[in-house]
Amino acid sequence: MDQCASLLMTGLGYAGTAAQKSRLASASAEDWRCVLDLARRQNVSAFLYHRLQATGVLPPAAVRDELKKDYLILSMRNARLYSALSGVLELLHRLRIDVIALKGVYLAQVVYGNVGIRSMNDIDLLVKKEDLPRVEKALTESGAVSDNPNRVITEETHHFGYKLPGSGIRVEIHWTLLSVKGMENDIAGLWKRSQPAVIAGVSARTLSPEDLLLHLCAHTAARRPSVSGPSARPCTCVRIRPRTPMPCMSGCFAISANSCGMRRPVCTGRISPGAPVHGVCGGPFTWFCA
């Protein structure tokens, strides 16, 4: 991991130790400019700004202003996205259609705890395959326009996309999830393990922590089969809480860390079924990117 990437990871995972604070304080203006550029390429500049507010160590004014601008722009954009999300979830909730909020729209609210700091391009929702006709009817009658006039379910397709009226925000309706070898989907089990949650002010469901982690890893591996260079995709930092039992995921962290442009994985250990995550990577919790 080079100096620039190392500083970025320190800023994103800042925990308030004296060593971390000293490292950030000693960074040069040139270092900070490099960190800003890398954070923007990885779509985490708003998150970096948010994390740095707690450090007591501020980057040079020019870099700080750029980070703040990114944070404000993303906050406004995501406010529009969550308003649209609320409308879609409320529409499907009234029809008693079960929905699981996927990826960014769940992570920003529940994992990040701030919807203004996680970059998102669209809304991803999972519904049951048998509910697809009703979902289609509800969305199109509300004014949404499909981006594919020939919507046919095949082994290669796993979602249909729609542009919402007014905002133009894209929503992807999934009935299955991406999978890679060794991380195949168990859709029936996934729904059984899903958990109730309130997303964008509306009752919905979320993946279980185990399924969420596996889905993020599978999505990263499927979307980026080569992990030799930096990714242009949004990078999600997910915190696994101490002593959370997790399934066996050999290599999962390596895939995720490398996809974010890191030359070596954050964690390469094998996690046994039911074993606590605490201590696997030498800390109270592990950060990985997906």
Beta strands, then each sheet from edge to edge (+ up, - down):
strand 1: 100-101
strand 2: 123-126
strand 3: 145-146
strand 4: 159-163
strand 5: 170-174
strand 6: 195-199
strand 7: 202-206
strand 8: 237-239
strand 9: 287-289
sheet 1: 3+ 4- 5+ 2+ 1- 7- 6+
sheet 2: 8+ 9-
end
